[in-house]
Amino acid sequence: MLDQVRCWCPYVSPFDPCPPIRVKSYVVPPNLFLSFQPERLPQFSLTEALRRGTLWPALYSPYPAGDKG
């Protein structure tokens, strides 16, 4: 499974009045790495698919446990 979280370090200006955020992160959707649906792709059980929101584990992307607001 590919790492879906990417990080980057933005430029921090010495004249910025706000406290800098040195490292920012974002989530890359897993469907960007799957160009077509291959045959016999593994599947979750039906109850697990409803819980996770997708039938295929390759397309599952959990929400990060960060800021909720």
C-alpha positions in Angstrom: 0.0 0.0 0.0 1.3 3.4 -0.9 1.7 6.1 1.7 -1.3 8.4 1.1 0.0 11.3 3.2 2.4 13.8 1.6 4.3 16.5 3.5 5.9 19.7 2.2 7.8 22.6 3.8 6.4 26.0 2.7 8.5 29.1 2.5 8.5 31.1 5.8 8.9 34.8 5.4 10.8 36.7 8.1 8.1 39.4 7.8 5.1 37.1 8.3 3.1 38.4 11.3 1.6 34.9 12.0 3.4 32.0 13.6 4.8 29.8 10.8 3.6 26.3 10.0 6.9 24.6 9.2 5.5 21.4 7.7 2.1 21.0 6.0 0.5 17.8 5.0 -2.2 16.6 2.6 -3.8 13.3 1.7 -3.5 11.9 -1.9 -6.6 9.9 -2.9 -5.8 6.2 -3.6 -7.7 6.2 -6.9 -4.9 8.3 -8.4 -2.6 5.2 -8.2 -5.1 2.8 -9.8 -5.5 3.6 -13.5 -8.0 0.7 -14.2 -9.7 -1.9 -12.1 -7.8 -5.1 -12.5 -9.5 -8.5 -12.5 -9.9 -10.3 -9.2 -9.2 -7.3 -7.1 -9.6 -8.2 -3.4 -12.8 -7.2 -1.7 -14.0 -6.4 1.8 -16.9 -8.4 3.2 -20.2 -6.6 2.8 -20.4 -5.4 6.4 -16.8 -4.2 6.3 -17.4 -2.5 3.0 -20.3 -0.6 4.5 -18.2 0.4 7.5 -15.3 1.6 5.3 -17.3 3.2 2.5 -15.7 1.1 -0.3 -15.8 -2.5 -1.5 -12.1 -2.6 -2.5 -9.2 -2.3 0.1 -7.0 -0.7 -2.6 -9.4 2.3 -2.7 -9.8 2.7 1.1 -8.4 5.9 2.6 -9.0 6.5 6.3 -9.7 10.0 7.5 -6.7 11.5 9.4 -7.2 11.7 13.2 -6.5 15.4 13.4 -8.4 18.6 13.8 -12.2 17.9 13.7 -13.3 21.5 13.2 
